[in-house]
Amino acid sequence: MTGTADTSERIAKFLARAGVASRREVERMIEGGRIKVDGKTLDTPAFKVTGSENIEVDGKRVEPPAATKLWRYHKPDGLVTTHADPEGRETVFDAIPKDIGRVISIGRLDLTSEGLLLLTNDGALARALELPSTGWTRRYRARAFGSISESALKILRAGVTVEGIKYGPMEVEVERETGSNIWLEVGIREGKNREVRKALDAVGLRVNRLIRIAYGPFQLGQLNKGEIKSVPSRVLHDQCGHLIDLGETPTGQAIAKPRPPNRAARKGPGQKPGHRAMGGPGQPGLPKRDVDDSLLEEARKGRPLDAKSARARRGKDGKPTAKPAPGRAAPRASSSRTETPRTGGPRKPGGPRTGGPKTGGPKTGGPRKPGGRG
């Protein structure tokens, strides 16, 4: 039997969400005659189900997928973000507790990267949060070998092209310089493969440590390495309810909402700047800036960022320092020029600068007669 177009989904997608196997593996199972629906052996992966059917794999009944959940995980370096590594290295899914069931990652962190990794049991939620159109900023702290110039910062903030791949505008702030290394805070929205490393390398910085500290409104916070915490359902609805429908469905899973026609319609309650979310404030969008591509070479060999300007951005504790009030000019440097006194003596109340008394008459100096000009 098949369900309606609004509530049904392909059998491969349903079983993948239920944690049986990947969609491709389910298709191979169907070819091998290993899957039955209501007692009938399937012969096509195009078959649709709603979750109310009796679905069996190798003679065992498959339970409908569980309700949508989301976890924050502090990934240590040295783990691969994949379900099966052909080189036999330890994966994220080997390290997390088995009692949370089958989950998938929202985006990836490479082998040597660490920090916040979001995990979910729902494919629709994962796809929605990975899309650049969602507008969520991924924030990183990067330690890199080298120094950075103002022209290099300008290039990164405008977007840079590396080996034919265009990387969008980045938020880049200098935290501090320690010896031959520099610490930066970087914000991106696209999340392309090794985006932060490649973009910084293009301006002469070699990243030797990369920590993701936030993914949209969800923050790494105080999670220890290897620790995993479930996001409360209320927070999940508040932050992701505008992206997907988290209500009850026949499969117990989230359904992706159609993309709005314009950016204004995509704004949800969790995307307001300063909005409190799981672990910290929401993330504003990135501004677009124009830059001359010829500055790229200048950035690679440009002079290092002035140490005073770097320290001005960050205090000793690494936090941003207060900015001067708008409109207040910086104090002028002392000058060797001395002011000479005005000629004509001190200015008397009501009188002109010449020091003479004000007569009150016309410019000729004569007294003004009563009765006006006539």
CORPE-V896257 format. One record per residue. SS is DSSP state (H for helix, E for strand, L for the rest). PSI is psi in radians with two decimals (999 if undefined). D_LAST is the distance of its C-alpha to the last C-alpha in Angstrom with 1 decimal. Layout:
SS,PSI,D_LAST / SS,PSI,D_LAST
This chain:
L,2.75,110.0 / L,2.66,106.3 / L,-3.09,103.2 / L,2.86,100.0 / L,-0.47,97.5 / L,-0.53,95.0 / L,-0.20,97.3 / L,2.84,100.1 / E,2.81,100.3 / E,2.57,102.9 / H,-0.65,105.9 / H,-0.72,105.4 / H,-0.73,101.9 / H,-0.82,103.1 / H,-0.54,106.0 / H,-0.69,103.8 / H,-0.56,101.5 / L,-0.09,104.5 / L,0.28,105.5 / L,-0.89,108.7 / L,3.06,107.9 / L,2.89,105.3 / H,-0.72,104.6 / H,-0.69,106.7 / H,-0.65,109.6 / H,-0.70,109.5 / H,-0.66,109.8 / H,-0.61,112.8 / H,-0.69,114.3 / H,-0.73,113.9 / H,-0.55,115.7 / L,0.03,118.5 / L,0.54,118.8 / L,-0.07,117.9 / E,2.34,115.3 / E,2.54,115.9 / E,2.06,113.6 / L,0.73,115.3 / L,-0.09,118.7 / E,2.24,117.9 / E,2.26,117.9 / L,2.57,114.8 / L,0.14,115.0 / L,2.42,111.3 / L,-0.08,108.3 / L,-0.04,106.1 / L,2.40,107.4 / E,2.56,104.7 / E,2.84,105.1 / L,-0.24,103.0 / L,-0.21,104.8 / L,-0.11,106.8 / L,2.90,109.8 / L,1.76,112.8 / E,2.25,112.3 / E,2.45,115.1 / E,2.06,115.3 / L,0.65,118.9 / L,-0.02,120.0 / E,2.35,117.5 / E,2.43,114.8 / L,2.18,111.2 / L,2.58,108.8 / L,2.67,105.2 / L,2.62,102.6 / L,2.96,101.1 / L,2.68,97.5 / L,2.31,94.8 / L,2.78,94.4 / E,2.44,92.5 / E,2.57,93.4 / E,2.26,91.6 / E,2.31,94.0 / E,1.71,93.6 / E,2.19,95.5 / L,2.81,97.0 / L,2.70,97.4 / L,-0.05,100.7 / L,2.51,100.9 / E,2.37,100.7 / L,1.32,98.6 / L,2.74,101.3 / L,-0.52,104.1 / L,2.04,106.8 / L,2.16,106.6 / L,-0.35,109.0 / L,0.00,109.3 / L,0.28,110.4 / L,2.75,107.4 / L,2.40,106.4 / E,2.92,103.7 / H,-0.69,101.0 / H,-0.26,103.1 / H,-0.53,106.1 / H,-0.48,104.2 / L,2.75,102.5 / L,2.50,104.5 / H,-0.36,106.8 / H,-0.16,106.1 / H,-0.12,102.7 / L,-2.94,104.5 / L,2.21,103.5 / L,2.86,99.9 / E,2.76,97.9 / E,2.61,95.1 / E,1.78,91.5 / L,-3.04,90.9 / L,2.80,93.0 / L,2.32,93.0 / L,3.13,95.1 / L,-0.77,98.0 / L,-0.03,96.2 / L,2.73,93.0 / E,3.07,92.7 / E,-2.69,90.5 / E,2.21,89.6 / E,2.14,91.6 / E,2.35,91.2 / E,2.54,94.4 / E,2.79,94.9 / L,0.21,97.8 / L,2.10,95.7 / H,-0.65,95.3 / H,-0.70,92.4 / H,-0.75,90.4 / H,-0.79,91.3 / H,-0.70,90.2 / H,-0.69,86.9 / H,-0.32,86.0 / H,-0.36,87.0 / L,2.31,84.7 / H,-0.49,81.6 / H,-0.31,79.8 / H,-0.51,80.1 / L,0.18,77.5 / L,2.38,79.3 / L,2.31,78.8 / E,2.18,81.9 / E,2.43,81.1 / E,2.67,83.2 / E,2.17,83.4 / E,2.27,84.7 / E,2.22,86.2 / E,2.58,86.3 / E,2.23,87.6 / L,-3.01,84.9 / L,2.84,81.2 / L,2.48,78.3 / L,2.91,75.2 / H,-0.64,71.7 / H,-0.60,72.4 / H,-0.72,75.6 / H,-0.71,73.7 / H,-0.71,71.3 / H,-0.82,74.2 / H,-0.66,76.0 / H,-0.33,72.8 / H,-0.35,72.3 / L,2.42,76.0 / E,2.59,78.8 / E,2.19,81.6 / E,2.08,85.0 / L,0.74,88.0 / L,-0.04,86.4 / E,2.17,85.5 / E,2.10,81.9 / E,2.30,81.0 / L,3.07,77.8 / L,2.46,74.8 / L,2.62,75.9 / E,2.10,74.3 / E,2.17,75.2 / E,2.42,74.3 / E,2.14,75.9 / E,-1.01,77.5 / E,2.87,79.0 / E,2.31,81.1 / E,1.75,84.5 / L,-2.13,86.3 / L,0.04,86.9 / E,2.79,86.0 / E,2.44,82.7 / E,2.27,82.1 / E,2.66,79.9 / E,2.18,78.9 / E,2.36,79.1 / E,2.26,78.2 / E,2.81,79.4 / L,-0.32,79.6 / L,-0.72,82.2 / L,0.68,85.2 / L,2.89,87.0 / L,2.09,90.2 / L,0.67,89.7 / H,-0.84,86.0 / H,-0.77,84.7 / H,-0.79,87.4 / H,-0.68,87.0 / H,-0.74,83.2 / H,-0.62,83.2 / H,-0.56,86.0 / H,-0.40,83.9 / L,0.34,81.4 / L,0.31,84.1 / L,2.28,84.9 / E,1.92,88.5 / E,2.23,88.5 / E,-0.03,91.3 / E,2.36,90.5 / E,2.14,88.7 / E,2.11,88.1 / E,2.18,86.6 / E,-0.23,84.6 / E,2.59,83.1 / E,1.72,83.7 / L,-2.32,80.7 / L,-0.13,80.2 / E,2.25,83.7 / E,2.68,84.0 / L,-0.70,86.9 / L,-2.33,85.9 / L,0.33,88.7 / L,2.31,91.6 / L,2.81,94.4 / L,2.28,96.1 / L,-0.09,98.5 / L,2.54,97.1 / E,2.39,96.3 / E,2.40,94.4 / E,2.43,93.9 / L,2.19,90.4 / L,2.53,90.2 / H,-0.59,90.1 / H,-0.77,86.8 / H,-0.68,85.1 / H,-0.76,86.8 / H,-0.71,85.4 / H,-0.73,81.9 / H,-0.50,81.7 / H,-0.06,83.8 / L,-0.44,83.6 / L,-0.19,80.7 / L,-0.66,82.9 / E,2.85,86.2 / E,1.93,87.7 / L,0.26,89.4 / L,3.06,90.8 / L,2.33,94.5 / L,2.87,96.0 / L,-0.51,99.7 / L,-0.06,100.2 / L,0.24,98.4 / L,2.89,96.1 / L,2.62,92.5 / E,2.19,91.3 / E,2.39,88.6 / L,2.62,85.5 / L,2.61,84.3 / L,2.29,81.6 / L,2.73,78.1 / L,-0.35,76.2 / L,2.94,73.4 / H,-0.59,72.7 / H,-0.63,70.5 / H,-0.33,73.5 / H,-0.28,75.7 / L,2.25,73.7 / L,3.13,75.6 / H,-0.41,75.2 / H,0.01,76.9 / H,0.17,74.7 / L,2.35,71.4 / L,2.31,70.3 / L,-0.06,71.2 / L,2.29,73.6 / E,2.30,76.5 / E,-2.92,79.9 / L,1.76,83.4 / L,-0.12,83.0 / E,-3.00,79.3 / E,2.85,76.0 / L,2.96,75.7 / L,2.11,75.0 / L,2.85,71.7 / L,2.92,72.0 / L,2.34,71.8 / L,2.65,68.6 / L,2.36,69.1 / L,2.69,68.0 / L,2.53,68.2 / L,2.57,70.0 / L,2.20,71.3 / L,-0.37,75.1 / L,-0.24,75.2 / H,-0.21,74.3 / H,-0.81,77.8 / H,-0.65,79.5 / H,-0.65,76.7 / H,-0.64,77.3 / H,-0.56,81.0 / H,0.24,80.6 / L,2.92,77.1 / L,2.66,76.6 / L,2.73,77.2 / L,2.38,74.5 / L,2.24,72.8 / H,-0.60,74.6 / H,-0.71,71.4 / H,-0.57,69.9 / H,-0.73,73.2 / H,-0.50,73.2 / H,-0.56,69.6 / H,-0.58,70.6 / E,2.45,73.5 / L,-2.98,74.2 / L,-0.53,77.5 / L,0.06,78.8 / L,-0.05,78.1 / L,2.67,75.2 / E,2.45,71.8 / L,2.77,69.3 / L,2.47,65.9 / L,2.63,63.1 / L,2.67,59.7 / L,2.54,57.0 / L,2.43,54.9 / L,-0.16,51.8 / L,2.08,52.9 / L,2.65,53.1 / L,2.59,56.1 / L,2.48,55.5 / L,2.56,54.7 / L,2.62,57.4 / L,2.51,56.8 / L,2.65,55.3 / L,-0.19,56.0 / L,2.33,52.4 / L,2.52,50.7 / L,2.36,47.1 / L,2.54,45.3 / L,2.69,42.8 / L,2.56,39.2 / L,2.74,37.9 / L,0.09,35.3 / L,3.08,36.9 / L,2.63,36.7 / L,2.22,33.6 / L,2.63,31.9 / L,2.23,30.5 / L,-0.12,26.9 / L,2.86,26.8 / L,3.04,27.2 / L,-0.29,30.7 / L,-0.27,30.3 / L,-0.19,30.8 / L,2.72,27.8 / L,2.61,25.8 / L,2.09,22.6 / L,-0.46,19.7 / L,-0.10,17.2 / L,-3.03,14.4 / L,3.09,13.4 / L,-0.34,16.4 / L,-0.29,16.2 / L,-0.24,17.5 / L,2.81,15.2 / L,2.56,14.1 / L,2.18,11.1 / L,2.61,9.2 / L,2.62,9.3 / L,0.01,6.8 / L,-2.76,5.6 / L,-0.48,3.8 / L,999,0.0
